[in-house]
């Protein structure tokens, strides 16, 4: 049987403090329609950012960017996913429409239908939904009938529509009615009604809890969460498929990701899962110069990603806070064979090359600016990437994103970037019995090395790549020769 006390104690308080849970920004969102420009406090922020409180978080969301008030109903169909940790995970997949939530709920016992209101006073209750919160129910176990113990791959459809208190569909109705179709021949089953309340229309593909012993779900990408179709009811009372003309804004956060989004289909579809570790890359080689001309001897390091907002500070102790420049080099490895959009957020100048093509060229002092360009790439193939940046004065920002039809915009992650090795051209081979001043570069063992101190006589037992245990730390490894 379900642990009813666990449901009432640990799950619904999430929604009771909705504004706090989604963050101060989201509290503004939920007072009105979730528009495309809503709640964006900076050019690099996605709509509906991940917000976690003590009990959990919405990690994948999609929000309708049309005018919610022009709709009179919403149909959305889901396919139940397979969890890789089925016996321990807790999560929910569902949607909110005018303050009335519904979806599928997973406990270690299995999947169940659930619904929850916005505390405007639910009326009516499905007779098989016996586990209740103050404003909602889970329909689980033997009480759930055909609403409980759902199986991976099973499909079910939720329908909201304006109705009268007698549950008669009416585009001018005073309440919202909620139904579910289990696609088993039973047809639409009434779940609940609620006053319209908050104006909202969005999905939460992954809602999970991580505290107090709740195990984070791992969702198979072979049998993912599938959003199979949607329809909206117009002000004229006509149901129509929702496609790319009905724009959706997506947010995702590790470890979850959207995959196989098809917003051009009618109706649109998408999937969500926990992808395996994303690539084997190590980031990009960063060369930091104490001037804006990318000249002189740089500070060299490997950066896991280009995702920097230094403000009025410096990227490193030896680099000034103003009048510096950076060159990042390496390779980028796409996930999909698609047209990718590369974007830079910069303050100040920026130039980006991918596969030898100059995609972005905004080599000017400017306030934070998002520049974008597209290029077609093949999955799994590595492409040369070079990003140059300079900071003039005041604040310093440099971020590198990508997106494609199958993925939302994100900072290009470490695993998809492969740092370039240093150019060893012109550097002499290390030799014994030599004098090396600090900063001198040599090659040895296929790597480029730089002297970290004055070396008056290089001992033959102390080559940079394999020194004897008693050798002083005279050399710093700049990486494998490119």
C-alpha positions as CSV (number, residue, x, y, z in Angstrom):
1,X,0.0,0.0,0.0
2,X,1.0,3.6,-0.5
3,X,2.7,5.5,2.3
4,X,0.0,8.1,2.6
5,X,1.7,10.1,5.3
6,X,4.8,10.4,3.1
7,X,2.7,11.9,0.4
8,X,1.0,14.4,2.6
9,X,4.1,15.3,4.5
10,X,6.7,15.5,1.8
11,X,5.2,16.3,-1.5
12,X,2.4,18.9,-1.4
13,X,4.4,21.5,0.7
14,X,6.4,21.9,-2.5
15,X,3.5,23.5,-4.2
16,X,2.1,25.3,-1.2
17,X,5.2,27.6,-1.3
18,X,5.2,27.8,-5.1
19,X,6.6,31.3,-5.5
20,X,9.5,30.5,-3.2
21,X,10.1,27.2,-4.8
22,X,10.4,28.5,-8.3
23,X,12.4,31.5,-7.1
24,X,11.7,35.2,-7.0
25,X,11.7,35.4,-10.8
26,X,9.3,32.6,-11.2
27,X,6.9,34.1,-8.7
28,X,6.3,36.9,-11.2
29,X,5.8,34.3,-14.0
30,X,3.0,32.5,-12.1
31,X,1.0,35.7,-11.7
32,X,0.3,35.8,-15.4
33,X,0.8,34.0,-18.7
34,X,4.2,32.4,-19.2
35,X,5.3,34.6,-22.1
36,X,8.4,34.2,-24.2
37,X,10.0,37.3,-22.6
38,X,8.8,36.7,-19.1
39,X,11.3,36.3,-16.2
40,X,14.5,36.9,-18.2
41,X,16.8,38.9,-15.9
42,X,19.8,38.6,-18.3
43,X,20.6,37.7,-21.9
44,X,22.0,34.3,-20.8
45,X,19.1,33.2,-18.7
46,X,16.6,30.6,-19.9
47,X,12.9,30.8,-19.1
48,X,11.8,29.1,-16.0
49,X,15.2,28.4,-14.5
50,X,15.7,25.5,-12.2
51,X,14.7,26.3,-8.7
52,X,15.1,23.9,-5.8
53,X,14.0,24.2,-2.2
54,X,14.4,21.8,0.6
55,X,12.1,19.2,-0.9
56,X,13.0,19.1,-4.6
57,X,12.9,20.8,-7.9
58,X,11.4,21.1,-11.4
59,X,14.4,20.2,-13.5
60,X,12.8,20.0,-16.9
61,X,10.0,22.4,-17.8
62,X,8.3,23.7,-20.9
63,X,6.1,26.8,-20.9
64,X,3.5,27.9,-23.4
65,X,4.5,31.3,-24.8
66,X,1.1,32.0,-26.5
67,X,-1.7,33.8,-24.7
68,X,-3.1,31.4,-22.2
69,X,-6.2,33.5,-21.9
70,X,-7.1,32.8,-25.5
71,X,-7.4,29.0,-24.8
72,X,-10.5,27.3,-23.4
73,X,-8.9,23.9,-22.9
74,X,-5.8,21.8,-23.2
75,X,-5.2,18.1,-24.0
76,X,-1.8,16.6,-23.4
77,X,-0.8,12.9,-23.9
78,X,2.1,11.2,-22.1
79,X,3.9,7.9,-22.4
80,X,5.1,6.5,-19.0
81,X,8.9,6.2,-18.9
82,X,11.1,3.4,-17.6
83,X,13.2,4.3,-14.5
84,X,16.6,2.7,-14.2
85,X,16.1,2.9,-10.4
86,X,12.5,1.8,-10.4
87,X,12.5,0.4,-6.8
88,X,13.8,3.6,-5.1
89,X,13.0,6.7,-7.1
90,X,10.3,9.4,-6.4
91,X,9.2,11.8,-9.1
92,X,6.2,13.3,-11.0
93,X,5.5,14.2,-14.6
94,X,2.7,16.5,-15.3
95,X,1.3,19.9,-16.1
96,X,-0.4,23.0,-14.7
97,X,-3.3,24.7,-16.4
98,X,-5.0,27.6,-14.6
99,X,-3.9,26.4,-11.2
100,X,-5.0,22.8,-11.6
101,X,-2.2,20.2,-11.8
102,X,-2.4,16.6,-13.0
103,X,0.0,13.9,-14.2
104,X,1.6,10.7,-13.3
105,X,3.4,10.1,-10.0
106,X,6.1,7.6,-9.2
107,X,6.9,6.1,-5.8
108,X,9.0,3.0,-5.1
109,X,5.7,1.1,-5.5
110,X,5.1,2.2,-9.1
111,X,3.3,4.8,-11.3
112,X,-0.1,6.4,-10.5
113,X,-2.4,9.2,-11.8
114,X,-2.6,12.2,-9.5
115,X,-4.1,15.7,-9.4
116,X,-3.8,18.8,-7.3
117,X,-5.5,22.1,-7.1
118,X,-4.4,25.6,-6.4
119,X,-6.3,25.8,-3.1
120,X,-9.3,27.5,-4.8
121,X,-11.6,24.7,-3.6
122,X,-11.7,21.4,-5.5
123,X,-15.1,19.9,-6.1
124,X,-15.7,16.3,-7.1
125,X,-13.3,13.4,-6.6
126,X,-12.8,10.3,-8.7
127,X,-14.1,7.4,-6.7
128,X,-10.9,5.4,-7.1
129,X,-8.7,8.2,-5.9
130,X,-8.5,7.6,-2.2
131,X,-5.2,9.1,-1.1
132,X,-6.0,12.8,-0.6
133,X,-4.1,16.0,0.2
134,X,-6.0,19.1,1.2
135,X,-6.6,19.9,-2.5
136,X,-5.8,16.8,-4.4
137,X,-5.4,13.1,-4.7
138,X,-3.2,10.3,-5.8
139,X,-5.0,7.4,-7.4
140,X,-2.8,4.5,-6.3
141,X,-2.6,0.9,-5.4
142,X,-5.8,-1.2,-5.3
143,X,-7.8,2.0,-4.8
144,X,-6.7,3.4,-8.2
145,X,-8.4,0.8,-10.4
146,X,-7.2,1.5,-13.9
147,X,-5.6,4.7,-12.7
148,X,-2.8,3.0,-10.6
149,X,0.2,0.8,-11.2
150,X,0.9,2.2,-14.7
151,X,3.5,0.4,-16.7
152,X,6.4,1.9,-18.8
153,X,5.3,2.4,-22.3
154,X,1.6,2.9,-21.2
155,X,0.0,6.0,-22.7
156,X,-2.6,8.2,-21.1
157,X,-4.2,11.6,-21.9
158,X,-5.2,14.5,-19.7
159,X,-7.9,17.0,-20.7
160,X,-8.7,20.4,-19.2
161,X,-11.6,22.5,-20.4
162,X,-13.7,25.4,-19.3
163,X,-17.0,24.1,-17.9
164,X,-20.0,24.8,-15.7
165,X,-20.2,23.5,-12.1
166,X,-22.3,20.7,-13.5
167,X,-19.2,19.6,-15.6
168,X,-20.7,20.6,-18.9
169,X,-18.1,22.0,-21.4
170,X,-18.7,25.7,-21.9
171,X,-16.1,28.1,-23.4
172,X,-17.4,30.7,-21.0
173,X,-17.6,28.3,-18.0
174,X,-16.7,29.5,-14.5
175,X,-14.5,26.5,-13.6
176,X,-11.9,24.2,-15.1
177,X,-12.8,20.5,-15.4
178,X,-10.0,17.9,-15.5
179,X,-10.4,14.5,-17.1
180,X,-8.1,11.5,-17.9
181,X,-8.3,8.9,-20.7
182,X,-6.3,5.8,-19.9
183,X,-6.7,4.7,-23.6
184,X,-8.2,1.4,-22.4
185,X,-11.6,1.9,-23.9
186,X,-13.1,3.4,-20.7
187,X,-13.0,6.9,-22.3
188,X,-12.8,10.2,-20.4
189,X,-12.9,9.9,-16.6
190,X,-13.7,13.0,-14.6
191,X,-11.0,13.7,-11.9
192,X,-11.7,17.2,-10.5
193,X,-12.7,20.8,-11.1
194,X,-11.2,24.0,-9.8
195,X,-11.7,27.7,-10.0
196,X,-9.5,29.1,-12.8
197,X,-7.1,30.8,-10.4
198,X,-3.5,31.4,-11.6
199,X,-3.1,31.9,-15.3
200,X,-0.5,29.3,-16.3
201,X,0.1,26.6,-18.9
202,X,3.3,24.6,-18.6
203,X,4.6,21.1,-18.1
204,X,7.1,19.7,-15.6
205,X,8.7,16.7,-17.3
206,X,10.8,16.0,-14.2
207,X,9.8,17.0,-10.7
208,X,11.8,15.1,-8.1
209,X,12.8,15.1,-4.5
210,X,16.3,14.5,-3.2
211,X,16.2,15.1,0.6
212,X,15.2,12.9,3.5
213,X,16.0,9.6,1.7
214,X,14.2,10.4,-1.6
215,X,16.2,9.0,-4.5
216,X,16.7,11.1,-7.6
217,X,15.1,9.2,-10.6
218,X,17.3,8.0,-13.5
219,X,15.2,7.9,-16.7
220,X,16.1,5.5,-19.5
221,X,16.8,7.2,-22.8
222,X,15.7,4.0,-24.5
223,X,12.2,4.3,-22.9
224,X,12.1,8.1,-22.0
225,X,9.3,10.3,-20.9
226,X,7.4,11.0,-24.1
227,X,5.1,13.9,-24.8
228,X,3.1,12.5,-27.7
229,X,0.6,15.1,-28.6
230,X,-1.2,18.3,-27.5
231,X,-4.3,20.1,-28.5
232,X,-5.8,23.4,-27.4
233,X,-9.4,24.5,-27.4
234,X,-10.0,27.9,-29.0
235,X,-12.3,30.6,-27.9
236,X,-14.7,29.3,-30.5
237,X,-14.8,25.9,-28.9
238,X,-12.7,24.1,-31.6
239,X,-10.0,21.6,-30.6
240,X,-6.8,22.0,-32.8
241,X,-3.4,20.3,-32.7
242,X,-0.6,22.3,-31.1
243,X,2.5,22.6,-33.3
244,X,5.3,25.0,-34.0
245,X,2.8,27.8,-34.4
246,X,2.2,27.3,-30.7
247,X,5.6,28.1,-29.3
248,X,7.1,26.4,-26.3
249,X,10.0,27.7,-24.2
250,X,12.2,24.9,-22.7
251,X,14.4,24.7,-19.6
252,X,16.6,21.8,-18.7
253,X,19.2,21.1,-16.0
254,X,21.6,18.3,-15.5
255,X,21.4,15.4,-15.2
256,X,18.3,15.5,-17.3
257,X,17.9,16.6,-21.0
258,X,15.3,16.9,-23.7
259,X,15.9,14.8,-26.8
260,X,14.2,14.3,-30.1
261,X,12.1,17.5,-29.9
262,X,10.0,17.9,-33.0
263,X,8.2,21.2,-32.8
264,X,7.5,21.3,-36.6
265,X,5.3,18.2,-36.4
266,X,1.5,18.6,-35.9
267,X,1.2,17.9,-33.1
268,X,4.6,18.7,-31.7
269,X,6.4,16.0,-29.7
270,X,9.4,15.7,-27.4
271,X,11.2,13.3,-25.1
272,X,13.1,13.6,-21.9
273,X,15.6,11.3,-20.0
274,X,18.8,11.0,-18.1
275,X,21.5,10.8,-20.8
276,X,24.8,9.0,-20.1
277,X,27.9,11.0,-19.3
278,X,28.2,13.6,-22.0
279,X,31.4,13.1,-24.0
280,X,35.0,12.6,-22.9
281,X,36.3,16.1,-23.5
282,X,38.4,18.1,-21.1
283,X,37.4,21.7,-22.1
284,X,39.4,24.3,-24.1
285,X,43.0,25.6,-23.9
286,X,42.9,29.2,-22.6
287,X,45.7,31.6,-23.3
288,X,45.3,34.8,-21.2
289,X,47.2,37.9,-22.2
290,X,47.9,41.1,-20.2
291,X,46.8,43.3,-23.1
292,X,43.9,43.5,-25.5
293,X,45.9,42.4,-28.6
294,X,46.5,38.7,-27.8
295,X,50.2,39.3,-27.9
296,X,53.2,38.4,-25.7
297,X,53.6,35.4,-23.4
298,X,50.3,34.2,-22.1
299,X,49.1,32.5,-18.9
300,X,48.0,29.1,-20.1
301,X,45.4,26.9,-18.5
302,X,42.6,24.4,-19.5
303,X,39.1,25.8,-18.9
304,X,36.3,23.2,-18.6
305,X,33.9,25.6,-20.4
306,X,33.7,29.3,-21.5
307,X,31.2,30.4,-18.9
308,X,32.8,33.5,-17.2
309,X,31.3,36.6,-15.6
310,X,34.3,38.2,-13.9
311,X,32.5,41.4,-13.2
312,X,35.1,44.1,-12.3
313,X,37.5,41.4,-11.3
314,X,40.4,39.6,-13.0
315,X,40.5,36.0,-14.4
316,X,43.8,35.3,-12.7
317,X,46.2,37.0,-10.3
318,X,48.8,37.7,-13.0
319,X,46.2,39.2,-15.4
320,X,44.8,42.8,-14.9
321,X,41.1,43.4,-14.3
322,X,40.9,45.6,-17.4
323,X,42.7,45.6,-20.8
324,X,43.2,41.8,-21.1
325,X,42.4,39.3,-23.8
326,X,41.9,35.5,-24.1
327,X,42.2,33.0,-26.8
328,X,40.4,29.6,-26.3
329,X,41.3,26.8,-28.8
330,X,40.4,23.2,-29.2
331,X,37.7,21.0,-30.8
332,X,33.9,20.8,-30.4
333,X,32.1,17.5,-30.8
334,X,28.3,17.8,-31.5
335,X,25.7,15.3,-30.3
336,X,23.5,15.5,-33.4
337,X,23.9,15.7,-37.2
338,X,22.0,19.0,-37.4
339,X,22.3,22.8,-37.9
340,X,23.8,24.2,-34.7
341,X,23.4,27.8,-33.5
342,X,26.6,29.0,-31.7
343,X,26.1,32.1,-29.5
344,X,28.4,34.2,-27.5
345,X,27.6,36.5,-24.6
346,X,30.4,39.0,-24.4
347,X,31.5,42.3,-22.8
348,X,33.6,43.3,-24.7
349,X,35.0,42.1,-28.0
350,X,34.5,38.6,-29.4
351,X,35.4,36.5,-32.5
352,X,34.4,32.8,-33.0
353,X,35.6,30.3,-35.6
354,X,34.2,26.8,-36.0
355,X,35.7,24.5,-38.6
356,X,37.7,27.3,-39.9
357,X,34.7,29.6,-40.6
358,X,34.4,32.9,-38.9
359,X,30.9,32.8,-37.5
360,X,30.9,35.7,-35.1
361,X,32.9,38.9,-35.4
362,X,32.0,41.7,-32.9
363,X,35.5,42.9,-32.1
364,X,34.3,46.1,-30.4
365,X,33.9,47.5,-26.9
366,X,30.3,46.9,-25.9
367,X,28.0,46.1,-23.0
368,X,26.8,42.4,-22.6
369,X,25.7,41.4,-26.1
370,X,24.4,38.1,-27.4
371,X,25.7,37.3,-30.9
372,X,24.7,34.1,-32.9
373,X,25.4,32.3,-36.1
374,X,24.6,28.8,-37.5
375,X,26.6,26.0,-39.0
376,X,25.8,22.4,-40.0
377,X,27.7,19.7,-38.1
378,X,27.8,15.9,-38.0
379,X,27.3,14.0,-34.8
380,X,30.5,12.6,-33.2
381,X,32.9,14.4,-35.5
382,X,35.3,16.9,-34.0
383,X,35.6,20.4,-35.4
384,X,38.3,23.0,-34.8
385,X,37.0,25.8,-32.5
386,X,38.7,29.1,-31.7
387,X,37.2,31.9,-29.6
388,X,39.0,35.2,-29.1
389,X,37.9,37.8,-26.5
390,X,39.1,41.1,-25.1
391,X,38.1,43.1,-22.1
392,X,38.4,46.9,-22.2
393,X,37.1,48.3,-19.0
394,X,34.5,47.9,-16.2
395,X,32.7,44.5,-16.4
396,X,34.1,41.4,-18.1
397,X,31.8,38.6,-19.5
398,X,32.5,35.8,-21.9
399,X,30.2,32.8,-22.4
400,X,29.9,30.3,-25.2
401,X,26.6,28.5,-26.0
402,X,25.2,26.2,-28.6
403,X,21.7,24.9,-29.5
404,X,20.1,22.7,-32.2
405,X,16.7,21.4,-33.1
406,X,17.2,18.6,-30.6
407,X,18.6,20.5,-27.7
408,X,17.9,23.7,-25.9
409,X,20.6,26.4,-25.6
410,X,23.2,25.7,-23.1
411,X,26.8,26.6,-22.3
412,X,28.9,24.1,-24.3
413,X,29.8,21.5,-21.7
414,X,33.3,20.2,-20.9
415,X,32.6,16.7,-22.3
416,X,31.9,18.2,-25.8
417,X,35.1,20.3,-25.8
418,X,38.6,18.9,-26.4
419,X,41.4,21.3,-25.5
420,X,44.0,22.0,-28.2
421,X,47.6,21.1,-27.4
422,X,50.2,23.9,-27.6
423,X,52.0,24.6,-30.8
424,X,55.6,23.2,-30.3
425,X,56.8,24.8,-33.5
426,X,60.1,26.5,-33.0
427,X,60.6,25.3,-29.5
428,X,64.0,23.5,-29.0
429,X,64.2,20.0,-27.5
430,X,65.2,19.9,-23.9
431,X,68.9,18.9,-23.3
432,X,71.1,18.3,-20.4
433,X,73.9,20.6,-19.3
434,X,72.1,23.7,-20.4
435,X,71.1,27.0,-18.8
436,X,67.4,27.8,-18.9
437,X,65.9,31.1,-17.7
438,X,62.4,31.3,-16.3
439,X,59.7,31.1,-19.0
440,X,61.9,29.3,-21.5
441,X,59.9,26.7,-23.5
442,X,61.2,23.3,-24.7
443,X,59.8,20.1,-26.1
444,X,60.4,16.8,-24.4
445,X,58.4,13.5,-24.4
446,X,55.9,14.9,-26.9
447,X,54.9,17.8,-24.6
448,X,55.7,21.5,-24.4
449,X,57.3,22.6,-21.1
450,X,58.1,26.0,-19.6
451,X,60.8,26.6,-17.0
452,X,59.4,27.7,-13.7
453,X,62.7,29.0,-12.2
454,X,66.2,29.7,-13.2
455,X,68.0,26.5,-14.2
456,X,71.8,27.1,-14.1
457,X,72.6,23.5,-15.3
458,X,70.0,21.0,-16.4
459,X,70.8,17.6,-14.8
460,X,70.5,14.6,-17.2
461,X,68.6,12.8,-14.5
462,X,65.9,15.5,-14.5
463,X,64.2,15.6,-17.9
464,X,60.8,17.4,-17.6
465,X,58.6,14.3,-18.3
466,X,60.4,11.7,-16.1
467,X,62.6,13.4,-13.5
468,X,64.2,11.4,-10.7
469,X,62.4,11.6,-7.3
470,X,65.0,14.0,-5.9
471,X,64.8,16.4,-8.9
472,X,63.5,20.0,-8.1
473,X,60.2,21.0,-9.7
474,X,61.8,23.0,-12.5
475,X,59.3,22.5,-15.4
476,X,55.5,23.1,-15.9
477,X,53.7,20.9,-18.5
478,X,51.9,23.0,-21.1
479,X,50.3,20.0,-22.7
480,X,50.8,17.5,-25.6
481,X,52.2,19.2,-28.7
482,X,49.6,20.1,-31.3
